[in-house]
Amino acid sequence: MSADPALDALFVPLANGAVRLPLKRTLFLRARLGEWLYAWPRERFLCEQTFKPFADSLARAGAVIDGGDATADALHEQPCFPLVLVLPPRQRDEARALLADAVRRSAEGGIVIAAQANNEGAGAVSADLERLVGPLQHLSKHKCRVVWTAVSKARIDQAITDEWSALDAPRPILDGRLVSRPGLFAWDRIDPASAMLASLLPPSLAGRVADLGAGYGYLSTEIIRRCPAVRSIDLYDAEHRALEPARLNVARAIAESTRVISTHALWHDVSAGLPQRYDAIVSNPPFHQGRVDQPELGQAFISAAATALESTGTFWMVANRHLPYEATLSTHFAVVRTVEVRNGFKVIEAREPRR
């Protein structure tokens, strides 16, 4: 079975002639690396991808890519496209915003094609796209559903398009304490593992701090509130969409603290290493992409933290109890201690990084 069935299914209408690849450039939203890049003229696709590892793999393969650094105003100024391909995410509000973006950026008479796995919301994607633009054509392949239609601007439900476009904007959560956006990790709540780590961080953390896999910035806001000697925080996340809410949240926390703290929210693949050294690093590292556990992601975060810490620095992390991180930690740090195990999570402190 294909490693990326939705991606393979997306190109079936082009392969079987149901849709023709236009001579003008095609827009590919949430593009991912696959055989399509070698089967079709890559220069005729503009790929947009907000997840840094996927964007980097596309760039290395020679795709024309917009990774997410463009502003919303710049995207609105781009020309309309005769063909828009979409790989919607599982989270429905995020998917609806992406479908609305695809319709908005399609030329009059242009075609929008979307594909999703049957067990990840294909029915919802089909229903939502039909609600935006009317009747669809469809096919099933690789346990996925592919839907497409020619876009008539007169037939578009503009009110729904505008409403759904706004779903991706940062919004207040937790009674306005923080802001987030759909599709980020634990986007509308405080992740219990992160809360546990925050509660155990020592107030003595000081100097330059990095937050790896920062998401919408919860851990960094807690460091600002709990650790008065911290003078700067860099928030790293592979998802570009996390950066704006993270900036808003830490800015509010700093204002409430009345201290001067330097912060940067950085679009970065932590597994590739960090660009500078820190006095302390905290992390609730990711351990899966999609539904598959990938503990090697957390192991890569541990390695990056060890390399980026000052010799006197400390690394604090939280993880699901079952994840096998202790051997990696012992390889990279001379001192490793489990601070607490509770409710299926473990908080670990590591010191004296091995060079």
C-alpha positions as CSV (number, residue, x, y, z in Angstrom):
1,M,0.0,0.0,0.0
2,S,1.2,3.5,-0.7
3,A,2.9,5.4,2.1
4,D,0.7,8.4,1.2
5,P,-2.5,7.2,-0.4
6,A,-4.3,10.5,-0.3
7,L,-1.4,12.1,-2.3
8,D,-1.4,9.3,-4.8
9,A,-5.2,9.4,-5.2
10,L,-5.2,13.2,-5.7
11,F,-3.4,12.8,-9.0
12,V,-5.7,10.0,-10.4
13,P,-8.0,12.5,-12.2
14,L,-4.9,13.9,-14.0
15,A,-3.5,10.5,-14.8
16,N,-6.8,9.1,-16.2
17,G,-7.6,12.3,-18.3
18,A,-10.6,13.4,-16.3
19,V,-8.8,16.6,-15.6
20,R,-6.0,18.1,-17.8
21,L,-2.9,19.7,-16.4
22,P,-3.0,23.4,-17.6
23,L,-0.1,25.1,-19.2
24,K,-0.3,27.8,-16.6
25,R,0.9,27.1,-13.1
26,T,-1.1,24.9,-10.8
27,L,-1.5,25.8,-7.1
28,F,-0.9,22.8,-4.8
29,L,-2.1,23.5,-1.2
30,R,-0.4,21.4,1.6
31,A,1.8,19.8,-1.0
32,R,3.8,16.8,-0.1
33,L,6.7,15.0,-1.7
34,G,5.8,12.0,-3.9
35,E,5.9,10.4,-7.3
36,W,3.9,13.2,-8.8
37,L,7.0,15.4,-8.7
38,Y,8.8,13.1,-11.1
39,A,5.7,12.2,-13.3
40,W,4.6,15.8,-14.0
41,P,6.6,19.0,-15.0
42,R,7.4,20.3,-11.5
43,E,7.9,23.8,-12.8
44,R,4.1,24.0,-13.5
45,F,3.2,23.6,-9.8
46,L,3.4,26.2,-7.0
47,C,3.5,24.2,-3.8
48,E,2.4,25.7,-0.5
49,Q,3.3,23.8,2.7
50,T,3.4,25.1,6.3
51,F,5.0,22.1,7.9
52,K,8.8,22.7,7.7
53,P,10.0,19.1,7.2
54,F,7.6,18.6,4.3
55,A,8.5,22.0,2.9
56,D,12.2,21.2,3.1
57,S,11.8,17.9,1.4
58,L,9.9,19.5,-1.5
59,A,12.6,22.2,-1.8
60,R,15.4,19.6,-1.9
61,A,13.6,17.7,-4.7
62,G,13.4,20.9,-6.8
63,A,9.7,21.9,-6.3
64,V,8.7,25.5,-6.6
65,I,7.6,26.2,-3.1
66,D,6.0,28.8,-0.9
67,G,6.6,27.5,2.7
68,G,4.4,29.9,4.5
69,D,6.5,33.0,5.0
70,A,4.3,35.1,2.7
71,T,1.9,37.4,4.4
72,A,-1.9,36.9,4.1
73,D,-2.0,40.2,2.1
74,A,0.6,38.9,-0.3
75,L,-1.3,35.7,-0.8
76,H,-4.5,37.6,-1.6
77,E,-2.6,39.5,-4.3
78,Q,-1.5,36.4,-6.1
79,P,-3.1,35.6,-9.5
80,C,-6.0,33.1,-9.6
81,F,-5.1,29.6,-10.8
82,P,-6.7,27.4,-13.5
83,L,-6.1,24.3,-11.2
84,V,-5.9,24.0,-7.5
85,L,-4.9,20.8,-5.7
86,V,-5.7,20.4,-2.1
87,L,-4.7,17.8,0.6
88,P,-7.0,18.9,3.5
89,P,-6.0,18.2,7.1
90,R,-8.0,16.1,9.5
91,Q,-9.2,19.0,11.7
92,R,-12.4,20.3,10.2
93,D,-12.2,24.0,10.8
94,E,-8.7,24.0,9.4
95,A,-9.8,22.0,6.4
96,R,-12.7,24.3,5.8
97,A,-10.4,27.3,5.8
98,L,-8.1,25.6,3.3
99,L,-11.0,24.6,1.0
100,A,-12.3,28.2,1.1
101,D,-8.8,29.4,0.2
102,A,-8.6,27.0,-2.7
103,V,-12.0,28.2,-4.1
104,R,-11.0,31.9,-3.6
105,R,-7.8,31.5,-5.4
106,S,-9.2,29.5,-8.3
107,A,-9.8,31.3,-11.6
108,E,-13.3,31.5,-13.1
109,G,-13.9,28.0,-14.6
110,G,-10.8,26.7,-12.8
111,I,-10.8,23.3,-11.2
112,V,-10.4,22.4,-7.6
113,I,-9.4,18.8,-6.7
114,A,-9.2,17.6,-3.1
115,A,-8.4,14.1,-1.8
116,Q,-8.7,12.7,1.7
117,A,-8.5,9.2,3.3
118,N,-11.8,7.7,4.1
119,N,-10.9,7.3,7.7
120,E,-9.7,10.8,8.1
121,G,-12.7,12.8,7.1
122,A,-13.2,12.3,3.3
123,G,-17.0,12.5,3.7
124,A,-16.7,15.8,5.5
125,V,-14.3,17.2,2.9
126,S,-16.7,16.2,0.1
127,A,-19.7,17.7,1.8
128,D,-17.9,20.9,2.6
129,L,-16.6,21.5,-0.9
130,E,-20.0,20.8,-2.4
131,R,-21.5,23.3,0.0
132,L,-19.0,25.9,-1.2
133,V,-19.3,25.4,-5.0
134,G,-22.1,23.0,-5.8
135,P,-22.2,19.5,-7.3
136,L,-18.9,17.5,-7.5
137,Q,-17.4,14.7,-9.5
138,H,-15.7,12.0,-7.5
139,L,-13.8,8.7,-7.5
140,S,-12.4,6.3,-4.9
141,K,-8.9,5.1,-4.9
142,H,-6.4,3.8,-2.3
143,K,-9.2,3.9,0.4
144,C,-9.5,7.6,-0.3
145,R,-12.1,9.8,-1.9
146,V,-11.2,12.3,-4.6
147,V,-13.6,15.1,-5.5
148,W,-13.4,17.9,-8.0
149,T,-15.4,20.6,-9.8
150,A,-15.0,23.6,-12.1
151,V,-15.5,26.7,-10.1
152,S,-18.2,29.2,-11.2
153,K,-17.8,32.4,-9.2
154,A,-21.5,33.1,-9.6
155,R,-22.3,29.8,-8.0
156,I,-20.0,30.2,-5.0
157,D,-21.6,30.7,-1.6
158,Q,-19.6,33.8,-0.8
159,A,-21.0,34.1,2.7
160,I,-19.8,30.6,3.6
161,T,-16.5,31.2,1.9
162,D,-15.8,34.3,3.9
163,E,-17.0,32.6,7.1
164,W,-14.7,29.6,6.6
165,S,-11.7,31.7,5.5
166,A,-11.9,33.3,8.9
167,L,-11.7,29.9,10.7
168,D,-7.9,29.8,10.4
169,A,-7.4,33.1,12.2
170,P,-5.9,33.0,15.8
171,R,-8.8,33.0,18.2
172,P,-9.2,33.2,22.0
173,I,-9.2,30.0,24.0
174,L,-9.6,29.2,27.7
175,D,-11.8,32.2,28.4
176,G,-9.4,34.5,26.6
177,R,-6.3,33.5,28.5
178,L,-4.5,32.5,25.3
179,V,-5.0,32.5,21.6
180,S,-4.6,29.5,19.2
181,R,-5.9,28.3,15.9
182,P,-7.5,25.0,14.7
183,G,-5.2,22.2,13.8
184,L,-2.3,23.0,16.1
185,F,-1.4,20.4,18.7
186,A,-4.0,20.5,21.5
187,W,-5.1,23.7,19.9
188,D,-8.2,24.5,22.0
189,R,-6.9,23.4,25.5
190,I,-3.8,23.1,27.6
191,D,-2.2,19.7,27.0
192,P,-1.9,17.9,30.3
193,A,1.7,16.8,29.7
194,S,2.7,20.4,29.1
195,A,0.8,21.5,32.2
196,M,2.6,18.9,34.2
197,L,6.0,20.0,32.9
198,A,5.2,23.7,33.5
199,S,4.3,22.9,37.1
200,L,7.6,21.2,37.8
201,L,10.0,23.7,36.1
202,P,12.2,25.3,38.7
203,P,11.8,29.1,39.2
204,S,15.6,29.3,39.0
205,L,15.7,28.8,35.3
206,A,17.7,31.8,33.9
207,G,19.3,33.3,30.9
208,R,18.6,32.2,27.4
209,V,15.9,29.6,27.1
210,A,14.6,27.6,24.1
211,D,11.2,26.0,23.8
212,L,11.3,23.1,21.3
213,G,8.0,22.2,19.6
214,A,6.5,25.3,21.2
215,G,3.1,25.2,19.5
216,Y,1.0,28.2,20.4
217,G,3.4,29.0,23.2
218,Y,1.9,27.7,26.4
219,L,5.1,26.5,28.0
220,S,6.9,29.8,27.1
221,T,4.2,31.8,28.7
222,E,4.5,29.7,31.9
223,I,8.3,30.2,31.9
224,I,7.8,34.0,31.7
225,R,5.3,33.8,34.6
226,R,7.3,31.4,36.8
227,C,11.0,32.1,36.1
228,P,12.0,35.8,36.8
229,A,15.6,35.4,35.8
230,V,14.9,34.4,32.2
231,R,16.0,37.1,29.8
232,S,15.2,35.6,26.4
233,I,13.1,32.8,24.9
234,D,13.2,31.3,21.5
235,L,10.2,29.3,20.4
236,Y,10.8,26.7,17.8
237,D,8.0,25.0,15.9
238,A,7.9,23.1,12.6
239,E,4.3,24.3,11.8
240,H,4.4,27.9,10.5
241,R,0.8,28.4,11.5
242,A,1.8,28.1,15.2
243,L,4.1,31.2,15.1
244,E,1.5,33.9,15.1
245,P,-0.5,32.7,18.1
246,A,2.8,32.0,19.9
247,R,4.0,35.5,19.3
248,L,0.7,37.0,20.6
249,N,0.7,34.8,23.7
250,V,4.3,35.5,24.8
251,A,3.8,39.2,24.1
252,R,0.8,39.3,26.5
253,A,2.7,37.3,29.1
254,I,5.7,39.7,28.9
255,A,3.4,42.7,29.2
256,E,1.8,41.2,32.3
257,S,5.2,40.4,33.8
258,T,6.4,44.0,33.3
259,R,9.9,42.6,32.6
260,V,12.0,43.0,29.4
261,I,12.3,39.7,27.7
262,S,13.6,39.1,24.2
263,T,11.5,36.5,22.3
264,H,11.6,35.0,18.8
265,A,9.2,32.5,17.3
266,L,11.0,30.5,14.7
267,W,9.8,28.3,11.9
268,H,12.4,25.5,12.2
269,D,12.8,21.7,12.1
270,V,14.4,21.0,15.4
271,S,15.5,17.6,14.3
272,A,18.0,19.4,12.0
273,G,19.7,21.0,15.0
274,L,19.5,24.4,16.6
275,P,21.4,27.5,15.4
276,Q,22.7,28.8,18.8
277,R,23.4,27.9,22.5
278,Y,21.1,28.1,25.5
279,D,21.2,28.1,29.2
280,A,18.0,26.0,29.5
281,I,15.8,24.1,27.0
282,V,12.3,22.8,27.6
283,S,10.3,20.6,25.4
284,N,7.1,18.5,25.0
285,P,8.4,16.9,21.8
286,P,6.2,15.4,19.2
287,F,6.1,11.6,18.9
288,H,3.9,11.0,15.9
289,Q,3.0,12.2,12.5
290,G,-0.6,11.2,11.6
291,R,-1.6,8.1,13.6
292,V,1.8,6.4,13.8
293,D,4.1,6.6,16.8
294,Q,7.5,7.9,15.8
295,P,9.7,8.0,19.0
296,E,12.6,8.9,16.8
297,L,11.2,12.5,16.6
298,G,11.6,12.9,20.4
299,Q,15.0,11.3,20.2
300,A,16.1,13.9,17.6
301,F,14.8,16.7,19.9
302,I,17.0,15.2,22.7
303,S,20.0,15.2,20.5
304,A,19.4,18.7,19.3
305,A,19.0,20.0,22.9
306,A,22.2,18.4,24.1
307,T,24.2,19.9,21.2
308,A,22.7,23.4,21.8
309,L,23.0,23.6,25.6
310,E,25.8,25.4,27.4
311,S,27.9,23.0,29.4
312,T,26.1,24.2,32.6
313,G,22.7,24.1,31.0
314,T,19.7,22.0,31.8
315,F,17.1,20.2,29.6
316,W,13.6,19.7,30.9
317,M,11.2,17.5,28.9
318,V,7.9,15.7,29.3
319,A,6.8,12.6,27.4
320,N,4.3,9.8,27.5
321,R,5.5,7.2,30.0
322,H,5.9,4.4,27.5
323,L,8.2,6.3,25.1
324,P,11.8,4.9,25.1
325,Y,13.8,8.1,25.7
326,E,16.0,7.1,28.6
327,A,18.8,5.4,26.6
328,T,19.0,8.4,24.2
329,L,19.1,10.8,27.2
330,S,21.9,8.8,28.8
331,T,23.8,8.9,25.5
332,H,23.7,12.6,25.3
333,F,23.8,13.7,29.0
334,A,25.9,12.7,31.9
335,V,23.2,13.3,34.5
336,V,19.6,12.2,33.9
337,R,16.8,12.0,36.5
338,T,13.1,11.3,36.3
339,V,11.5,14.1,38.3
340,E,8.0,12.7,38.4
341,V,5.8,10.1,36.8
342,R,2.0,10.7,36.9
343,N,-1.1,10.1,34.8
344,G,0.8,8.4,32.1
345,F,3.4,11.1,31.7
346,K,7.0,11.5,32.9
347,V,9.0,14.7,33.4
348,I,12.8,14.3,33.1
349,E,15.7,16.7,33.8
350,A,19.0,16.2,32.0
351,R,22.3,18.0,32.7
352,E,26.0,18.0,31.7
353,P,25.5,17.5,27.9
354,R,28.1,15.2,26.3
355,R,30.0,16.7,23.4
